[in-house]
Amino acid sequence: MDKKVLIALHKPYRVPSDDMYIPLHVGAKEKPMFFRTGDSVVSEDEMYRTSDEDAGSDVFYPIAEDDVGDNISEKNPYYCELTGLYYAYKNWKYDALGLVHYRRYFKSPNASAMERDVFKNILTGEEADDLLQAHDIIVPKRRNYYIESLYTHYAHTHEKEHLLFAARIIQEMKPAYYPYVSPAFNSREGFMFNMFIMKKDLMDSYFDFMFPVLFELEDRLTKAGLVYFMPEDDTHDAKKEADFKNRMYGRVSEILFNVWFLKEAPTFTELPMLETEKTNWIEKGTSFVNAKFFGQKYTGSF
């Protein structure tokens, strides 16, 4: 099966060596290029510095960027990894397409608890082929919020108007999906992170649903004056918080995926998510409680 799984990245990082994975520089418009050498993606400056130090012993080649061909790269500050998905959807030929993040992957069904190098426990292309023979789509293990629904969690941590506008747009533009909005919004579990590997016909169906809804949502929120967030001052923390809040369409799309999934009901298999960096669960849990009970919105990623 001709499949491609893009690795959405916006900074230099280690990447898997498996040919299934294609590192993609998201938000690349007017940004310096990234280069790959072995299993590492490096900046342009680092490439030249390494070449000078090692007298050209390493081989570097530019990685794919989401700002060529049919693209929405300039929307990356608001759409996150979706600019990469849009680029791949419009410009790559494939039988199956997927997305992972530079620090989040699908865990191999044959992962070893004794393996200390997490990159050796990442899903391989051969394993993905086997799974896609039996299923339409590979998704990350569902996240359970227990005391929250997908809607209430979003409303407590971000701005509920984003989802309310999206629901109205689905009712108007994609009415066949509207009966699935309430079940998805009210569910206490869902597939998150915009991670999946799915066959082309399903991908076409998903994108034909999601992107028109998001583009209309962006237009309506802009007209309503609900975007964009500006930093309150020139400090690093204020700018970082504003950047975090502005990534609303990437977050909304995670909920939309669950609406689409309920409607299309594809055959699927769930895999645990493997993270290359440790999560600060104390900070994450504290922020969750503060949002739920004390009205404190999230101000950054964990």
ZIPE-V375693 format. One record per residue. RES is the residue in three letters. PHI is phi in whole degrees, 0 to 359 (none if undefined). BURIAL is I if it has 16 or more other ideal C-beta (glycine too) atoms within 10 Angstrom, else O. Layout:
res:phi:burial
RES:PHI:BURIAL
RES:PHI:BURIAL
This chain:
res:phi:burial
MET:none:O
ASP:278:O
LYS:235:I
LYS:226:I
VAL:240:I
LEU:280:I
ILE:258:I
ALA:285:I
LEU:219:I
HIS:234:I
LYS:207:O
PRO:302:I
TYR:192:I
ARG:287:O
VAL:226:I
PRO:294:I
SER:274:O
ASP:302:I
ASP:295:O
MET:296:I
TYR:268:I
ILE:236:I
PRO:295:I
LEU:231:I
HIS:284:I
VAL:268:I
GLY:68:I
ALA:282:I
LYS:304:I
GLU:61:O
LYS:248:I
PRO:301:O
MET:286:O
PHE:251:I
PHE:231:I
ARG:253:I
THR:221:I
GLY:62:O
ASP:256:O
SER:235:I
VAL:254:I
VAL:234:I
SER:284:O
GLU:298:O
ASP:298:O
GLU:293:I
MET:299:I
TYR:294:O
ARG:294:O
THR:293:I
SER:298:I
ASP:294:O
GLU:290:O
ASP:257:O
ALA:55:O
GLY:75:O
SER:287:O
ASP:267:O
VAL:258:O
PHE:242:I
TYR:216:O
PRO:293:O
ILE:272:I
ALA:296:I
GLU:232:I
ASP:271:I
ASP:249:I
VAL:241:O
GLY:63:O
ASP:283:O
ASN:208:I
ILE:230:I
SER:305:I
GLU:293:O
LYS:273:I
ASN:305:I
PRO:300:O
TYR:245:I
TYR:257:I
CYS:54:I
GLU:295:I
LEU:296:I
THR:295:I
GLY:290:I
LEU:297:I
TYR:298:I
TYR:300:I
ALA:296:I
TYR:300:I
LYS:274:O
ASN:237:O
TRP:257:O
LYS:258:O
TYR:197:I
ASP:265:O
ALA:213:I
LEU:228:I
GLY:215:I
LEU:220:I
VAL:227:I
HIS:252:I
TYR:300:I
ARG:238:O
ARG:223:I
TYR:222:I
PHE:278:I
LYS:277:I
SER:298:I
PRO:298:O
ASN:253:O
ALA:298:I
SER:255:O
ALA:293:O
MET:273:O
GLU:283:O
ARG:273:O
ASP:272:O
VAL:299:I
PHE:294:O
LYS:276:O
ASN:252:I
ILE:278:I
LEU:309:I
THR:263:I
GLY:298:I
GLU:296:O
GLU:294:I
ALA:297:I
ASP:302:O
ASP:299:O
LEU:291:I
LEU:282:I
GLN:291:O
ALA:256:O
HIS:222:I
ASP:283:I
ILE:209:I
ILE:254:I
VAL:230:I
PRO:287:I
LYS:307:O
ARG:302:O
ARG:269:O
ASN:254:O
TYR:265:I
TYR:60:O
ILE:261:O
GLU:227:I
SER:267:I
LEU:301:I
TYR:290:I
THR:294:I
HIS:297:I
TYR:295:I
ALA:297:I
HIS:284:I
THR:262:I
HIS:228:I
GLU:235:I
LYS:299:O
GLU:302:O
HIS:302:I
LEU:283:I
LEU:295:O
PHE:297:I
ALA:299:I
ALA:297:I
ARG:295:O
ILE:296:I
ILE:299:I
GLN:301:O
GLU:277:O
MET:262:O
LYS:228:I
PRO:300:O
ALA:296:O
TYR:268:I
TYR:298:I
PRO:299:O
TYR:261:I
VAL:294:I
SER:298:O
PRO:301:O
ALA:289:I
PHE:298:I
ASN:272:O
SER:289:I
ARG:267:O
GLU:218:O
GLY:191:I
PHE:273:I
MET:241:I
PHE:76:I
ASN:56:I
MET:258:I
PHE:185:I
ILE:225:I
MET:220:I
LYS:288:I
LYS:301:O
ASP:297:O
LEU:289:I
MET:299:I
ASP:300:O
SER:298:O
TYR:294:I
PHE:291:I
ASP:294:O
PHE:274:I
MET:288:I
PHE:296:I
PRO:301:O
VAL:295:I
LEU:293:I
PHE:297:O
GLU:291:I
LEU:299:I
GLU:300:I
ASP:296:O
ARG:287:I
LEU:294:I
THR:295:O
LYS:295:O
ALA:277:O
GLY:74:O
LEU:265:O
VAL:219:I
TYR:252:O
PHE:283:O
MET:247:O
PRO:297:O
GLU:288:O
ASP:208:O
ASP:268:O
THR:287:O
HIS:301:O
ASP:296:O
ALA:295:O
LYS:293:O
LYS:295:O
GLU:295:I
ALA:297:I
ASP:300:O
PHE:297:I
LYS:294:I
ASN:288:I
ARG:276:I
MET:290:I
TYR:289:I
GLY:297:I
ARG:288:I
VAL:300:I
SER:297:I
GLU:298:I
ILE:288:I
LEU:299:I
PHE:302:I
ASN:290:I
VAL:297:I
TRP:300:I
PHE:297:I
LEU:296:I
LYS:291:I
GLU:277:I
ALA:47:O
PRO:286:I
THR:288:O
PHE:209:I
THR:226:O
GLU:259:O
LEU:236:I
PRO:298:O
MET:269:I
LEU:249:I
GLU:251:O
THR:275:O
GLU:235:O
LYS:286:O
THR:269:O
ASN:277:O
TRP:292:O
ILE:294:O
GLU:296:O
LYS:296:O
GLY:295:O
THR:297:O
SER:295:I
PHE:298:I
VAL:295:O
ASN:296:O
ALA:288:I
LYS:293:I
PHE:252:O
PHE:235:O
GLY:69:O
GLN:266:O
LYS:292:O
TYR:295:I
THR:239:O
GLY:185:O
SER:280:O
PHE:245:O
